[in-house]
Amino acid sequence: MAIGGTKFSPKKFSKNQLPIYLYMVPIAVFMGAPILYIVNNAFKPMDELYAFPPRFFVTNPSLVNFRNLFQTAAGSGIPISRYVFNSLIVTLLVVLLSVLISTMAGFALSKLKFPGKKAIFEVNNAALMFVTVAVTIPRYLTISSVGILDTYLAHILPLIAMPVSLFLIKQFIDQVPNSLLEAAQLEGANSFTVYRKVILPLIKPAVATGAILAFQQVWNNIETSNLFTSAEGMRTLAFYMNTLTGVGTVAGQGMAAAASLIMFVPNLILFIIMQSSVMNTMAYSGMK
Amino acid sequence: MSHKNTRAGAPKAKTFTKRRLREWGTGWLFVLPWVIGVSVFFLYAMAQSLSYALSDVRLTNGLTVTYQGFQNFITLFTSDTTFPLALSDFALGLLLQVPIIVAFSLIMALMLSSKIKCRAMFRVLFFLPVIIATGPVMDELTQQGVASVPMVNQAAIQGVLASLPNWLSEPILNLFSSLILILWNSGVQILIFIAGLQKVSPDMREAARIDGASGWEIFWKITIPTVKPMVLLNAVYTIIALSTGGQNAIIQLIYNSMFDSAVGRGYGYAAAMAWTYSLVVALALLLAWLILRDRNKKVVYEKRRVAMKGGYYHGDEKKQA
């Protein structure tokens, strides 16, 4: 490190770290600011939302945005709980399945020997850089020809093979020393046991990261609702929030702020649950 | 004698192939779900979109596809007014942003790996943007202009930028206005670097330090070689994240021309755009790989070992003297 110098007696150590704080604290404030902003914005009444110059903190917090949001929601035939339920079930399944599939494939690609392995990883890399927008219509055709339009499967299936998360997870598994796996094999573990008992615990940070990425992708996804469903009752919360706030009214701005807070809270909860496993296992994993 | 040998050898070979077959089977079993998912929703769809890119596709009353060769691509580069410009803007932006994001996240990871108080809290804060950087929250933020650095509008910076040629000053201006966006985009990268930095052996650092190496030298000679594979991984991840993210202007352009029949030249044209774009992204990845790949893994390792040995030797000599 550039700081620190050549002497490092314990007494001077804390002093030497001071410059780091000098950089870190302001940047950390930057990083945390958007969350404060989202929360503040949701509780701003109309006049504060449109105030110029815009203010960061709310001065007179009010629930008017939320009231507007729920009133509009009550006006449309389908109860909001239906969308919440759809979103929850789709999100849960996509996150679980995509993590399962990526870790399994990552383990095989990294540690098992079989023909076609290299080709599969190359295909993944190709899929990685391909813009998904370009495949929306072929995807639609596939989904309609399989006959799963307007089902949960239409939300789930297109999203569970995530090239990014396979890529990340495979790179992580590459770092797991082979000697660990050999030791387990000598003890009589087969590949499935090795996967479950050795690989999964060791790559927890990658799993958590993959889960967060998958969650991001599915929870905020409005495309599957937009394209692969036509029945209102099969659509997700993200899509519904988008239609509510999409109307360019003055109240729409406030409702958008409230909606983005509502959509953001599950993100934050998941993150709080995941962060300890992301951060802690980083420090103590056998990856050296 | 030879008779015995073959008899002993034959079953051995048989079990060997059997085991190998079983291993192949297990391997395929593990990747099968993924292979199916990708073949159906990526490969097949990609092939189809390529065939659309070479055709004129109309969505009015059903789907009509007429093959027309490279016509879409020719139109794209000869008479389209927005796409080539957007593409070159994107490429320049990538060239500026990727090194910044990678360097920033390396610096952050180094700081987060040093022994400071509240390290856990800082790590959480820096990973936090990952959950913000996508979706409606980000849209909301960019809409409100929170993501730009206010000082860009100051006269001094404007003056400097005005002296630069336009093709260069434009991306730099964009860079400034999305600087905070860049910081928010570096969560996963910081995490990857932190994991990589754990591999830097403290013994080696200490040896170098005893040997009189400055922090700067330790950084370049020990830390950087160790995290080099992570630098490549991060560059790749950054390129992918930037080029497929929702804030991307080109993706918006493709999406609009796909569904807006008034603007667009049909879905085939949008597919041609998407393929051209993917090609540019692939080129960017190739460039990153060419620059950052590990050309002489063994040599670096050998050098480091020699350096370390030399270090200990040197230390002993000093003690004796």
Chai-1 contact restraints between the chains, C-beta under 6 A:
chainA,res_idxA,chainB,res_idxB,connection_type,confidence,min_distance_angstrom,max_distance_angstrom,comment,restraint_id
A,M1,B,L110,contact,1.0,0.0,6.0,A-B,restraint_1
A,M1,B,G215,contact,1.0,0.0,6.0,A-B,restraint_2
A,A2,B,G215,contact,1.0,0.0,6.0,A-B,restraint_3
A,A2,B,W216,contact,1.0,0.0,6.0,A-B,restraint_4
A,G4,B,G215,contact,1.0,0.0,6.0,A-B,restraint_5
A,Q17,B,I116,contact,1.0,0.0,6.0,A-B,restraint_6
A,I20,B,M111,contact,1.0,0.0,6.0,A-B,restraint_7
A,I20,B,I116,contact,1.0,0.0,6.0,A-B,restraint_8
A,M24,B,M111,contact,1.0,0.0,6.0,A-B,restraint_9
A,M24,B,F122,contact,1.0,0.0,6.0,A-B,restraint_10
A,A28,B,F122,contact,1.0,0.0,6.0,A-B,restraint_11
A,A28,B,L125,contact,1.0,0.0,6.0,A-B,restraint_12
A,M31,B,L125,contact,1.0,0.0,6.0,A-B,restraint_13
A,M31,B,F126,contact,1.0,0.0,6.0,A-B,restraint_14
A,M31,B,L128,contact,1.0,0.0,6.0,A-B,restraint_15
A,M31,B,P129,contact,1.0,0.0,6.0,A-B,restraint_16
A,G32,B,L125,contact,1.0,0.0,6.0,A-B,restraint_17
A,P34,B,I132,contact,1.0,0.0,6.0,A-B,restraint_18
A,P34,B,L141,contact,1.0,0.0,6.0,A-B,restraint_19
A,I38,B,V137,contact,1.0,0.0,6.0,A-B,restraint_20
A,I101,B,P33,contact,1.0,0.0,6.0,A-B,restraint_21
A,I101,B,W34,contact,1.0,0.0,6.0,A-B,restraint_22
A,M104,B,F30,contact,1.0,0.0,6.0,A-B,restraint_23
A,A105,B,V31,contact,1.0,0.0,6.0,A-B,restraint_24
A,A105,B,W34,contact,1.0,0.0,6.0,A-B,restraint_25
A,A108,B,G27,contact,1.0,0.0,6.0,A-B,restraint_26
A,A108,B,F30,contact,1.0,0.0,6.0,A-B,restraint_27
A,A108,B,V31,contact,1.0,0.0,6.0,A-B,restraint_28
A,L112,B,G27,contact,1.0,0.0,6.0,A-B,restraint_29
A,K113,B,E23,contact,1.0,0.0,6.0,A-B,restraint_30
A,F114,B,W24,contact,1.0,0.0,6.0,A-B,restraint_31
A,F114,B,G27,contact,1.0,0.0,6.0,A-B,restraint_32
A,F114,B,W28,contact,1.0,0.0,6.0,A-B,restraint_33
A,I120,B,V31,contact,1.0,0.0,6.0,A-B,restraint_34
A,A127,B,V38,contact,1.0,0.0,6.0,A-B,restraint_35
A,A127,B,F42,contact,1.0,0.0,6.0,A-B,restraint_36
A,L128,B,I240,contact,1.0,0.0,6.0,A-B,restraint_37
A,M129,B,S278,contact,1.0,0.0,6.0,A-B,restraint_38
A,M129,B,V281,contact,1.0,0.0,6.0,A-B,restraint_39
A,M129,B,A282,contact,1.0,0.0,6.0,A-B,restraint_40
A,F130,B,S278,contact,1.0,0.0,6.0,A-B,restraint_41
A,V131,B,A274,contact,1.0,0.0,6.0,A-B,restraint_42
A,V131,B,Y277,contact,1.0,0.0,6.0,A-B,restraint_43
A,V131,B,S278,contact,1.0,0.0,6.0,A-B,restraint_44
A,V133,B,I251,contact,1.0,0.0,6.0,A-B,restraint_45
A,V133,B,I254,contact,1.0,0.0,6.0,A-B,restraint_46
A,V133,B,Y255,contact,1.0,0.0,6.0,A-B,restraint_47
A,A134,B,S49,contact,1.0,0.0,6.0,A-B,restraint_48
A,A134,B,A271,contact,1.0,0.0,6.0,A-B,restraint_49
A,A134,B,A274,contact,1.0,0.0,6.0,A-B,restraint_50
A,V135,B,A45,contact,1.0,0.0,6.0,A-B,restraint_51
A,V135,B,S49,contact,1.0,0.0,6.0,A-B,restraint_52
A,I137,B,Y267,contact,1.0,0.0,6.0,A-B,restraint_53
A,P138,B,A45,contact,1.0,0.0,6.0,A-B,restraint_54
A,P138,B,Q48,contact,1.0,0.0,6.0,A-B,restraint_55
A,P138,B,S49,contact,1.0,0.0,6.0,A-B,restraint_56
A,R139,B,A45,contact,1.0,0.0,6.0,A-B,restraint_57
A,P158,B,F41,contact,1.0,0.0,6.0,A-B,restraint_58
A,I160,B,G37,contact,1.0,0.0,6.0,A-B,restraint_59
A,A161,B,W34,contact,1.0,0.0,6.0,A-B,restraint_60
A,A161,B,G37,contact,1.0,0.0,6.0,A-B,restraint_61
A,A161,B,V38,contact,1.0,0.0,6.0,A-B,restraint_62
A,Q171,B,L233,contact,1.0,0.0,6.0,A-B,restraint_63
A,S191,B,T26,contact,1.0,0.0,6.0,A-B,restraint_64
A,Q216,B,T134,contact,1.0,0.0,6.0,A-B,restraint_65
A,N220,B,G135,contact,1.0,0.0,6.0,A-B,restraint_66
A,S260,B,P136,contact,1.0,0.0,6.0,A-B,restraint_67
A,S260,B,V137,contact,1.0,0.0,6.0,A-B,restraint_68
A,S260,B,E140,contact,1.0,0.0,6.0,A-B,restraint_69
A,M263,B,P136,contact,1.0,0.0,6.0,A-B,restraint_70
A,F264,B,V137,contact,1.0,0.0,6.0,A-B,restraint_71
A,N267,B,I131,contact,1.0,0.0,6.0,A-B,restraint_72
A,F271,B,I131,contact,1.0,0.0,6.0,A-B,restraint_73
A,Q275,B,V124,contact,1.0,0.0,6.0,A-B,restraint_74
A,M279,B,R123,contact,1.0,0.0,6.0,A-B,restraint_75
A,M282,B,I194,contact,1.0,0.0,6.0,A-B,restraint_76
A,M282,B,A195,contact,1.0,0.0,6.0,A-B,restraint_77
A,K288,B,K199,contact,1.0,0.0,6.0,A-B,restraint_78
